[in-house]
Each structure stands twice: as structure tokens, then as C-alpha cells.
Amino acid sequence: DVWWGLCEPSAGEYHWEGYLELARVLKELGLKMQAVMSFHQCGGNVGDAVAIPLPSWVVDAARAQGLLYQDFAGKVSLDCLSLSADRQAVFPGKGGEGKRDALTMYGDCMSAFAGAFAGYLGSTIVEIQVGMGPCGELRYPSYMMSQGWKYPGVGLIMAHDAGMQSMLKEAAEAVGMPAFGKVPDTAPTDTNGTPDACALFSAKAKGATHRSGPHGAFFLEWYHKSLIAHGEAVLRTAFSAFPQGGGL
């Protein structure tokens, strides 16, 4: 894992020393490296033995603008930035000049990595993976062990931060249904509940805010498509940052 929280301690200042030494040793031994661009925190999840938070300057800006995933009760996830931050230019630019959105920050970091490790890409470093959410996965932080979640709890909807709320409202207005611009009140409120314990997912429930009803179906489709669009945007950013072919 190439941890964002270690590698960019201040905006546009990249520290690769430890990773460069690792790449040098691996090259001497004839071994290969898979680099994971980890734009999430380490800590609070299965297998996390150390704590590596997101860069503090990123978290501070995201918290101030409501761009960290939040549940219905106002609990914030620090696992990663909300996907609503992708195109919100509220983060410090390189050297403190100007502002960047999340996609630009991800791209700048990956481009800096590609430049620093140009001599290893395609030979020692043969694969790049890109984190897209909590634990690096393309998902929402709906089930947080740090907040008491236990398998197989259904988890919570994480669309109550200001950024996601704004996106949802805009999407609802775009289809002429402004009343749908909020998370259905039938969404889960118990992270360890079952699907049938909430009216949004229950097989027996009905109504406009059920998953089969107009509001419930609209919300779930928007929630899903927003995540897919985020993944595609991050991948396009990665493709622009790294050279194509040549063993990578």
C-alpha cells in the first residue's frame, strides 16, 4: 500500500523515500512489486495493525465543507473522502496555491509517483491498483467496525453529508421530482439490523419509500450509479497518470 497519509504530508509535498528503497531492494532480488494507491486510511478495519489516517490538511478541508461520508445520526467516517468531493475544488493546491478537487489530488499524487518510480514501472513495479473507497474498495463505508458493526449487519446509508445531500437534491430536481431529494426515511437505522428490519429493504413492506416504490427505487439507483461514476472517474484519472503498456 502506498498510503496517501504518509506520502503527501502537505499539499503537493511528496515523500517516497521508503518506497523507493523498497523498490531498489526488490529490483536487486529480482522480485516484483504491486503498488496500491491507497487514498483511504489504515485503521479500524479487519487486518489493520497500524493507524495511518488521511492527510490532516485533506481531512480539515473535507470536514469544513461536509465532504466526509456521514450517516443518519451525524456520525462521520474518516475512512476516505466522500465521492461528492470528486469535483469540489476546496482542497489546498500544490504549495498552498489555488484549490484542487479530489480527483485532481488523486491524479497529482499518482503522477508524482509515476515520475519518481519511472525507472521501476513495467519492470519491478508490474501492477498498479487504485483505491476507490474504504479499505480501497469501490463501496460506501456502510459497515464500520469502529462504530460497532458486526457481520452480517445490513449497515447504514452513508449519504447524509452535505456533499451527497447536494448531489441527491440536484439529481431529484433534474428529473422533476424535488421531493425525492432526500434519503428515504425508511432507510436502516441499526447497523447490525437485518434487511427485513427496515422498510426500505423489507420483503413485506410497500409504499413510495420502499425499494420498489418510486422514491425508494430512485434513491437506490442514484446511490448505485453515483458510486459507479466515481469508480470510473478515478480510473480515468489513474490512466492519465501512468504510462500505458510496457509491462505495467
C-alpha positions as CSV (number, residue, x, y, z in Angstrom):
1,D,0.0,0.0,0.0
2,V,1.3,3.4,-1.0
3,W,-0.5,5.4,1.8
4,W,-1.7,8.9,0.9
5,G,-1.4,9.8,4.6
6,L,2.3,9.0,4.6
7,C,3.3,10.3,1.1
8,E,1.7,13.7,1.0
9,P,2.0,15.3,4.4
10,S,1.3,18.7,3.0
11,A,-0.3,19.7,-0.3
12,G,2.0,18.8,-3.2
13,E,4.9,17.7,-1.0
14,Y,5.5,14.0,-1.7
15,H,7.8,11.7,0.3
16,W,8.7,8.5,-1.5
17,E,11.9,7.6,0.3
18,G,10.8,4.4,2.0
19,Y,9.0,3.1,-1.1
20,L,12.0,3.9,-3.4
21,E,14.3,1.9,-1.1
22,L,11.8,-1.0,-1.2
23,A,11.7,-0.8,-5.0
24,R,15.5,-0.8,-5.1
25,V,15.8,-3.8,-2.9
26,L,13.2,-5.7,-4.8
27,K,14.9,-5.0,-8.1
28,E,18.2,-6.3,-6.8
29,L,16.5,-9.5,-5.7
30,G,14.6,-9.9,-8.9
31,L,11.2,-9.6,-7.3
32,K,8.2,-7.8,-8.5
33,M,6.0,-5.2,-6.8
34,Q,2.3,-4.5,-6.9
35,A,1.7,-0.8,-5.8
36,V,-1.7,0.1,-4.4
37,M,-2.6,3.8,-4.5
38,S,-4.3,3.9,-1.1
39,F,-6.4,7.0,-0.8
40,H,-8.0,5.7,2.3
41,Q,-7.0,5.4,5.9
42,C,-5.4,2.3,7.6
43,G,-7.0,1.6,10.9
44,G,-10.3,0.3,12.3
45,N,-10.9,-2.5,9.8
46,V,-10.1,-6.2,9.5
47,G,-6.4,-6.8,9.5
48,D,-5.4,-3.2,10.3
49,A,-2.4,-3.5,12.7
50,V,-1.4,0.2,12.4
51,A,-3.1,3.5,12.1
52,I,-2.4,5.7,9.1
53,P,-5.0,8.4,8.7
54,L,-5.7,10.6,5.7
55,P,-3.5,13.7,5.4
56,S,-4.7,16.1,8.1
57,W,-4.9,19.0,5.6
58,V,-7.3,16.9,3.5
59,V,-9.5,16.0,6.4
60,D,-9.7,19.5,7.7
61,A,-10.9,20.9,4.4
62,A,-13.3,18.0,3.9
63,R,-14.8,18.3,7.3
64,A,-15.3,22.0,6.9
65,Q,-17.2,21.5,3.6
66,G,-19.2,18.4,4.6
67,L,-17.3,16.1,2.2
68,L,-16.8,13.2,4.5
69,Y,-19.4,10.4,4.4
70,Q,-22.0,10.7,7.2
71,D,-24.8,8.5,8.5
72,F,-28.3,9.5,9.6
73,A,-27.2,10.2,13.1
74,G,-24.4,12.6,12.1
75,K,-21.5,10.1,12.6
76,V,-18.7,10.8,10.2
77,S,-16.5,8.2,8.5
78,L,-12.8,9.1,8.3
79,D,-12.0,6.1,6.1
80,C,-11.9,8.2,2.9
81,L,-13.3,11.3,1.2
82,S,-16.9,11.3,0.1
83,L,-17.3,10.7,-3.6
84,S,-19.1,14.1,-3.6
85,A,-15.6,15.6,-3.2
86,D,-14.5,14.4,-6.6
87,R,-15.3,17.7,-8.3
88,Q,-15.4,20.1,-5.4
89,A,-12.3,22.4,-5.6
90,V,-12.0,23.2,-1.9
91,F,-8.7,21.5,-1.1
92,P,-5.3,23.2,-1.0
93,G,-3.4,23.3,-4.2
94,K,0.3,22.4,-4.6
95,G,2.4,24.6,-2.3
96,G,-0.8,26.1,-1.0
97,E,-1.5,27.9,-4.3
98,G,-5.1,27.7,-5.5
99,K,-7.6,24.9,-4.9
100,R,-8.0,21.4,-6.1
101,D,-10.8,18.9,-6.2
102,A,-10.4,15.3,-5.0
103,L,-9.8,13.9,-8.5
104,T,-7.1,16.4,-9.1
105,M,-5.4,15.5,-5.8
106,Y,-5.5,11.8,-6.6
107,G,-4.2,12.5,-10.1
108,D,-1.4,14.7,-8.8
109,C,-0.3,12.1,-6.3
110,M,-0.3,9.3,-8.9
111,S,1.5,11.4,-11.4
112,A,4.2,12.3,-8.8
113,F,4.5,8.5,-8.0
114,A,4.8,7.7,-11.7
115,G,7.6,10.2,-12.1
116,A,9.5,9.2,-9.1
117,F,9.4,5.5,-9.9
118,A,9.7,5.8,-13.7
119,G,12.8,3.6,-13.7
120,Y,10.9,0.8,-12.0
121,L,7.5,0.9,-13.8
122,G,7.0,-2.1,-16.0
123,S,10.0,-4.0,-14.7
124,T,10.0,-4.1,-10.9
125,I,6.5,-2.5,-10.5
126,V,4.3,-4.6,-12.7
127,E,0.9,-3.8,-11.4
128,I,-1.0,-0.7,-10.1
129,Q,-4.2,-0.9,-8.1
130,V,-6.1,2.2,-7.2
131,G,-8.2,2.7,-4.0
132,M,-11.7,4.0,-4.6
133,G,-13.2,4.0,-1.2
134,P,-13.0,2.5,2.3
135,C,-10.4,-0.3,2.5
136,G,-9.6,0.7,-1.1
137,E,-12.8,-0.9,-2.3
138,L,-15.5,0.7,-4.5
139,R,-18.2,0.9,-1.9
140,Y,-19.6,3.2,0.8
141,P,-18.3,2.9,4.4
142,S,-21.7,1.5,5.4
143,Y,-20.4,-1.1,7.8
144,M,-17.8,0.4,10.2
145,M,-16.3,-1.9,12.8
146,S,-15.2,1.3,14.6
147,Q,-18.9,2.2,15.0
148,G,-19.9,-1.2,16.4
149,W,-20.8,-3.0,13.1
150,K,-20.7,-6.8,13.2
151,Y,-21.3,-9.3,10.5
152,P,-23.9,-9.8,9.0
153,G,-25.4,-6.5,9.8
154,V,-27.1,-4.6,6.9
155,G,-25.1,-1.4,7.6
156,L,-26.2,2.1,7.1
157,I,-26.8,4.5,4.2
158,M,-23.9,7.0,4.0
159,A,-25.4,9.8,2.1
160,H,-26.1,12.4,4.8
161,D,-23.1,14.6,4.4
162,A,-23.6,18.0,2.8
163,G,-21.9,16.9,-0.4
164,M,-24.0,13.8,-1.0
165,Q,-27.2,15.7,0.0
166,S,-26.5,18.4,-2.6
167,M,-25.9,15.7,-5.3
168,L,-29.1,13.9,-4.4
169,K,-31.1,17.1,-4.4
170,E,-29.7,18.1,-7.8
171,A,-30.4,14.6,-9.2
172,A,-34.0,14.7,-8.0
173,E,-34.6,18.2,-9.4
174,A,-33.2,17.1,-12.7
175,V,-35.9,14.6,-13.2
176,G,-38.7,16.9,-11.9
177,M,-39.1,15.1,-8.6
178,P,-37.7,17.5,-6.0
179,A,-39.5,15.6,-3.2
180,F,-37.1,12.7,-3.8
181,G,-34.1,14.9,-3.0
182,K,-33.6,13.3,0.4
183,V,-32.7,9.9,1.8
184,P,-35.9,7.9,2.3
185,D,-37.0,7.8,6.0
186,T,-37.3,4.0,5.6
187,A,-33.5,3.6,5.4
188,P,-31.8,1.4,8.1
189,T,-31.1,3.0,11.5
190,D,-29.5,-0.1,13.1
191,T,-26.1,-1.0,11.6
192,N,-26.5,-4.6,12.9
193,G,-30.1,-5.0,11.7
194,T,-31.4,-7.3,9.0
195,P,-32.9,-6.2,5.7
196,D,-36.4,-7.0,6.9
197,A,-35.9,-4.8,9.9
198,C,-36.2,-1.6,7.8
199,A,-39.0,-0.7,5.5
200,L,-36.7,0.3,2.6
201,F,-35.5,-3.3,2.1
202,S,-38.1,-5.4,3.8
203,A,-39.7,-8.1,1.6
204,K,-43.1,-7.4,3.3
205,A,-43.1,-3.6,3.2
206,K,-44.7,-1.4,0.5
207,G,-45.1,2.3,-0.3
208,A,-43.3,5.1,-2.1
209,T,-40.2,4.8,0.1
210,H,-39.9,1.1,-0.3
211,R,-37.1,-0.1,-2.6
212,S,-39.8,-1.0,-5.2
213,G,-41.6,2.3,-4.7
214,P,-40.9,5.5,-6.8
215,H,-38.9,7.3,-4.1
216,G,-37.0,4.3,-2.8
217,A,-36.2,3.0,-6.3
218,F,-35.0,6.4,-7.4
219,F,-32.7,6.8,-4.4
220,L,-31.1,3.4,-4.7
221,E,-30.5,3.8,-8.4
222,W,-28.9,7.2,-7.8
223,Y,-26.8,5.8,-4.9
224,H,-25.6,3.0,-7.0
225,K,-24.9,5.0,-10.2
226,S,-23.0,7.7,-8.2
227,L,-20.6,5.0,-6.9
228,I,-20.1,3.6,-10.3
229,A,-19.4,7.0,-11.8
230,H,-16.9,7.7,-9.0
231,G,-15.0,4.5,-9.8
232,E,-14.9,5.3,-13.5
233,A,-13.6,8.8,-12.8
234,V,-10.9,7.6,-10.5
235,L,-9.8,5.0,-13.1
236,R,-9.7,7.6,-15.9
237,T,-7.5,9.7,-13.6
238,A,-5.2,6.8,-13.0
239,F,-4.9,6.0,-16.7
240,S,-3.9,9.6,-17.3
241,A,-1.2,9.5,-14.6
242,F,0.6,6.2,-15.5
243,P,2.2,5.2,-18.8
244,Q,0.3,2.6,-20.8
245,G,1.8,-0.8,-21.7
246,G,5.5,-1.6,-21.3
247,G,4.9,-4.4,-18.8
248,L,2.7,-2.3,-16.5
